Amino acid sequence: MAHQWYSIQTYGNDRLVRDAIFNMIEEHGLQEFIEEVIVPTEDVIEVKDGKKKVTERSLYSGYVFAKIDLNTEVQHMVQSLPKVSGFIGEANIPTPLSEHDINVILDRVNNRAAPKPKVYFESGETVRITEGSFANFTATVDEYDLEHGTLKLNVSIFGRATPVDIPYTQVEKII
């Protein structure tokens, strides 16, 4: 058996397709053909109504990765599932992922980074501080330190720009 990793393109919810593949494996006894099915995700922090919430976001939206001993029957069964566009490849022939590509994906799955902010900030952008001693002040983003989760802001106090470091969870974008 030559199990290889394939990318399956989806439309809609990647997790529903993954679950449908798991159900298909159980119903048709395909455990020897399909070894593993993953939807790589990352944790993101979003602030809603002043509350921090950690949610999962797909790293490769629209794709499910599966380690399959592919034959025509298994290929047609997977492609006939709801929300599945098909396998990635040329001329309707699925192309296995290279060893390097799947190792990069699996490394991101197995070594999850700390939760990232759902919202990104750019230099020069105006934000409103929502918590702390500068609450309700507006400020301009000078620098965004993603690694430490802080923003260097310039807050106007008494007409002077004062630099402050504030966690990104304590600010919101002004739209």
Salt bridges, closest charged atoms under 4 A:
ASP19 OD1 - ARG18 NE 3.37
GLU35 OE2 - HIS3 ND1 3.47
GLU35 OE1 - LYS67 NZ 3.64
GLU42 OE2 - ARG57 NH2 2.97
GLU42 OE1 - LYS116 NZ 3.67
ASP43 OD1 - ARG112 NH2 2.94
GLU46 OE1 - LYS118 NZ 3.68
GLU56 OE1 - ARG15 NH2 3.51
GLU56 OE2 - ARG112 NH2 3.39
ASP101 OD1 - HIS100 ND1 3.62
GLU125 OE2 - LYS173 NZ 3.18
ASP145 OD2 - HIS148 ND1 2.61
ASP165 OD2 - LYS152 NZ 3.62
GLU172 OE2 - ARG128 NH2 1.93
